[in-house]
Amino acid sequence: MQTRQAGPTGRGARHRGWLTAAPARQPWRLGLRVAGAGLLAATGAIHLDLYLTGYRSIPIIGWMFLLQVITAVGLAVAVLATGSRLLAAAGAGFALATLGGYLLSTWVGLFGFKEIRTTAGIVAGVIEVAAFAALAAFAAAPAAAAQPARQATGGSRTLTRFRRSRLLARLQAGIPGAGRAVASVSIAALVVLAITVALAGGPAPAPASGGRAVLKTATIGGATVLTSAQGFTLYWFAPDTPARSACYGTCAGYWPPVTVTGTPSAGPGLTGKLSTIKRSDGTTQVTYNGHPLYTYAGDTAPGQAFGNNLNLNGGLWHEVTVSG
C-alpha cells in the first residue's frame, strides 16, 4: 500500500509530467510574428500604390514592383497563418533585399531607372528595416516547446531519434547571439539608408548656362529628338500648358526642368519656336513649340531615352522631336 502512495510512476505519471511541462504561450513571440507580418504587408501596400500610380509603365521596374507586392503579401500571410520560423527568416531576407534594391537604384540606377529622394521611398525603407528586425528576431528566438509526449509514446523510432538530435535542440533553443546580430544589422541598415537619403538627389532643377546653345539634336531610336547642351534627351509633360508647368516637388526631382538665366538659344536643325515661362520658384524654364522642357533622372548618359512614353508623376512623358 505504501508503495502505491509513493511518487507517481508509469504511463499516468508521464502524462501528468507532459501536462505540467507544457510551457505557457509567449505573447512576445506572437507580437513579433504579427508585427513582422504587418510591416511586410505594409511594404507591399506602398509598392502597390507606386505601381498603380506610374511605376507599372517603367520597363522591368514595373514588373519588379508587382513581384515585390505579390511576394511581400504572400510571405506576410504565410507567416501570420503558420508561425513558421523558416518563412519568417525568408520574409526578413526579402525585406532586406527590397531595401537593397532601393538603395542600389538610388546610388547607380537599376535597369535604366534611377531613384531620387522621396517621402514614399524613405517611409518604405524604414518599414522594411522594421520588418526585417521583427521577422528576424522571431525566426531566431527560442521556439515554444512542441508537446513531446505524443512523440515520446508513439510514432516511429526514427522520428523520435530525430526529435532528440542536437541540431534540432539547438534550433529550438534559438541561435546564440542572434538578438545582437539582428539589432546590429538593423542599425547598420538604418545608417546606410540615412546616408543614402542625405546624398540622394532631391527635387532641385539644374539650370543651364545662358548665352550658349542649350538645345541640340540627336538621333535616338531612329527619331531626331531635342537634347540638352550635354546631350541628354529632352521631354515634354502631357499635363503642362504652354504657359504653366505642372511638374514640381518630387516630380521635378525625377524630371529636372531645363532652366536658363538668360535667353535660350538653339543649335543647327531646330526650326521650332523657343520661348520661356516663369516657374513658381522664380526660375525661368525653356519651352519648345509651347512645351516646357525637362530631362529625366533615369537617363544617365547621352543617347538614352528611358523616359519616353512613361506614365509617371501624374501624366505621360514624351521625348521632344524636332517637329515638336
C-alpha positions in Angstrom: 0.0 0.0 0.0 2.8 2.4 0.9 4.5 1.5 -2.5 1.3 2.6 -4.2 1.4 6.0 -2.5 5.0 6.7 -3.5 5.9 9.1 -6.2 4.0 8.6 -9.5 5.4 6.2 -12.0 4.4 4.6 -15.2 2.3 5.9 -18.0 0.0 8.1 -16.0 3.0 9.9 -14.4 4.4 10.6 -17.9 1.1 12.0 -18.9 0.9 14.3 -15.9 4.6 15.3 -16.4 3.8 16.3 -20.0 0.9 18.4 -18.8 3.0 20.3 -16.2 6.0 20.6 -18.6 4.0 22.3 -21.4 5.2 25.9 -21.5 2.8 28.9 -21.3 2.3 30.8 -24.5 4.8 33.5 -25.1 3.0 36.8 -26.0 6.2 38.5 -27.2 6.6 35.8 -29.9 3.1 36.4 -31.1 3.8 40.1 -31.1 6.9 39.7 -33.2 5.0 37.5 -35.6 2.1 39.8 -36.0 4.3 43.0 -36.2 6.7 41.4 -38.7 3.9 40.2 -41.0 2.0 43.5 -40.8 5.1 45.5 -41.6 6.0 43.3 -44.5 2.4 43.7 -45.8 2.7 47.4 -45.4 5.8 47.5 -47.7 3.7 45.6 -50.3 0.9 48.2 -50.0 3.3 51.1 -50.6 4.8 49.4 -53.6 1.3 48.6 -54.9 0.4 52.3 -54.7 3.6 53.3 -56.5 3.0 50.6 -59.1 -0.6 51.8 -59.8 0.4 55.4 -59.9 3.0 55.1 -62.6 5.8 52.6 -62.0 4.0 50.0 -63.9 4.9 51.8 -67.1 8.6 51.6 -66.4 10.2 48.7 -68.3 11.4 45.8 -66.0 11.0 48.0 -62.9 7.2 47.8 -63.2 7.2 44.0 -63.2 9.7 44.0 -60.3 7.3 46.2 -58.2 4.4 43.9 -58.9 6.5 40.9 -58.0 7.5 42.7 -54.7 3.8 43.3 -53.9 2.9 39.6 -54.5 5.8 38.2 -52.6 5.6 40.6 -49.7 1.8 40.0 -49.2 2.2 36.2 -49.7 5.0 35.9 -47.1 3.1 38.1 -44.7 0.0 35.9 -44.9 2.1 32.7 -44.6 4.0 33.9 -41.6 0.8 35.1 -39.8 -1.1 31.8 -40.6 1.6 29.3 -39.9 4.1 30.9 -37.5 6.9 29.2 -39.4 10.3 30.4 -38.4 11.7 29.4 -41.8 9.1 31.6 -43.5 9.8 34.4 -41.1 13.5 34.2 -42.0 12.6 34.3 -45.7 10.4 37.4 -45.0 13.3 39.1 -43.2 15.7 38.4 -46.0 13.1 39.6 -48.6 12.6 42.9 -46.7 16.3 43.5 -46.6 16.7 42.6 -50.3 13.9 45.1 -51.2 15.7 47.8 -49.2 18.9 46.9 -51.0 17.2 47.3 -54.4 16.0 50.8 -53.4 19.5 51.8 -52.2 21.1 50.4 -55.4 18.6 52.3 -57.7 19.4 55.5 -55.7 23.1 55.1 -55.9 23.7 54.0 -59.5 20.3 53.2 -61.0 18.6 49.9 -61.8 17.7 48.7 -65.3 17.9 52.3 -66.6 15.8 53.7 -63.7 17.4 56.0 -61.1 15.6 56.7 -57.9 15.6 60.1 -56.1 14.8 61.1 -52.5 11.1 60.8 -51.9 8.9 60.6 -48.8 7.4 57.3 -50.0 10.9 55.8 -50.6 12.1 56.9 -47.1 9.0 55.6 -45.4 9.2 52.3 -47.3 12.9 51.9 -46.4 12.2 52.5 -42.6 9.3 50.0 -42.7 11.5 47.4 -44.5 14.2 47.7 -41.8 11.5 47.3 -39.1 10.0 44.3 -40.9 13.4 42.7 -41.1 14.1 43.3 -37.4 10.7 41.8 -36.2 10.8 38.8 -38.5 14.5 38.0 -38.0 14.0 38.3 -34.2 11.0 35.9 -34.4 12.9 33.5 -36.6 16.0 33.4 -34.3 14.2 33.4 -31.0 13.8 30.2 -28.9 10.8 28.2 -30.2 7.9 27.2 -28.0 8.3 23.5 -26.9 6.2 21.3 -29.0 4.2 18.7 -27.0 6.7 15.9 -26.7 4.5 13.3 -25.0 2.8 12.3 -28.1 6.1 11.9 -29.9 7.7 10.0 -27.0 4.9 7.5 -26.6 4.1 6.9 -30.2 5.3 7.2 -33.7 8.4 5.7 -35.3 11.7 5.4 -33.5 13.4 7.3 -36.3 11.2 10.3 -35.8 11.8 10.2 -32.0 15.5 10.0 -32.6 15.4 12.9 -34.9 13.4 15.0 -32.5 16.1 14.5 -29.9 19.0 15.3 -32.2 21.4 18.0 -31.1 20.8 20.1 -34.2 17.1 20.3 -33.6 17.7 21.1 -30.0 19.9 24.0 -30.9 17.4 25.3 -33.4 14.6 25.1 -30.9 16.7 26.8 -28.3 17.4 29.7 -30.6 20.6 31.0 -32.2 23.1 32.3 -29.7 23.8 36.0 -30.1 21.0 36.3 -32.7 19.4 39.3 -30.9 22.6 41.3 -31.0 23.2 40.3 -34.7 19.6 41.4 -35.7 20.0 44.7 -33.8 23.4 45.3 -35.4 22.2 44.6 -38.9 19.0 46.8 -38.4 21.1 49.7 -37.1 23.5 49.4 -39.9 20.7 49.3 -42.4 19.2 52.5 -41.0 22.5 54.2 -41.1 23.1 53.3 -44.7 19.5 54.4 -45.5 20.1 57.8 -43.8 23.3 58.3 -45.6 21.7 57.4 -49.0 18.8 59.7 -48.4 21.1 62.6 -47.4 23.2 62.2 -50.5 20.4 61.3 -52.9 19.2 63.9 -55.5 16.2 65.9 -54.4 13.7 67.9 -56.4 16.1 70.7 -57.5 16.5 71.6 -61.2 19.9 72.2 -62.6 20.0 75.5 -64.5 21.6 75.6 -67.9 24.0 78.4 -68.8 22.5 81.3 -70.7 24.3 82.8 -73.7 25.2 79.3 -75.1 23.3 76.8 -77.2 21.2 75.0 -74.7 19.3 72.9 -77.2 20.8 70.4 -79.7 19.5 67.5 -81.7 20.4 63.8 -81.7 19.1 60.6 -83.4 17.8 58.1 -80.8 15.9 55.0 -81.8 15.5 56.3 -85.3 13.9 59.6 -84.2 15.5 63.0 -84.2 15.0 64.5 -80.8 16.0 67.5 -78.8 18.8 67.3 -76.3 20.4 69.5 -73.7 23.8 71.0 -74.2 25.2 67.9 -72.5 23.4 65.6 -74.9 20.6 64.4 -72.6 17.2 63.7 -74.2 14.5 66.4 -73.5 10.9 65.5 -72.7 7.5 67.2 -72.5 4.8 66.5 -69.9 1.2 66.0 -71.1 -0.5 67.9 -68.2 1.6 71.1 -68.9 0.2 74.1 -70.8 2.3 76.5 -72.9 2.3 79.0 -70.0 2.5 76.7 -67.0 4.4 73.7 -65.7 2.6 71.0 -63.7 5.8 69.4 -62.5 7.0 70.4 -59.1 8.3 68.8 -55.9 9.0 65.1 -56.3 8.1 65.3 -60.0 10.8 67.9 -60.6 13.3 65.5 -58.9 12.6 62.8 -61.5 12.2 65.3 -64.3 14.5 68.3 -63.8 13.3 71.3 -65.7 15.6 72.8 -68.3 16.2 76.4 -67.0 18.2 79.3 -68.1 19.5 82.5 -66.6 19.4 84.4 -69.9 17.9 84.0 -73.3 17.8 80.4 -74.6 19.4 79.6 -78.0 19.2 76.6 -80.3 21.7 74.7 -82.3 21.5 73.8 -86.1 18.5 71.9 -87.3 16.0 73.3 -84.7 13.2 75.2 -86.5 10.6 75.2 -83.8 9.7 78.2 -81.5 11.9 78.7 -78.5 10.5 80.6 -75.5 10.5 80.6 -71.7 8.0 80.6 -68.8 8.3 81.5 -65.2 8.1 78.7 -62.7 6.6 79.2 -59.2 10.1 79.1 -57.6 11.2 82.1 -59.8 13.4 80.2 -62.2 13.0 80.5 -66.0 12.1 77.3 -67.9 12.8 76.8 -71.6 9.9 75.8 -73.8 9.9 74.4 -77.4 6.8 74.8 -79.6 4.8 75.5 -76.4 6.1 72.6 -74.4 8.1 73.2 -71.2 11.2 71.1 -71.4 12.7 68.6 -68.9 15.4 66.0 -68.7 14.9 62.6 -66.9 16.8 61.4 -63.9 16.8 57.8 -65.3 18.9 58.9 -68.3 22.4 58.5 -67.0 24.2 59.1 -70.3 23.7 60.9 -73.6 21.8 58.9 -76.2 19.4 57.4 -73.7 15.6 58.0 -73.7 14.3 55.8 -70.9 11.7 58.4 -70.0 9.8 58.2 -73.4 6.2 57.2 -73.1 6.3 56.8 -69.3 3.2 57.4 -67.3 4.8 58.8 -64.1 4.2 61.6 -61.6 0.7 62.3 -62.8 0.9 62.0 -66.5 2.5 60.8 -69.7 6.0 61.9 -70.8 7.3 62.0 -74.3 10.6 62.8 -75.9 10.6 66.1 -77.8 11.1 65.6 -81.5 12.4 68.3 -83.8 8.9 68.7 -85.3 7.5 69.3 -81.8 
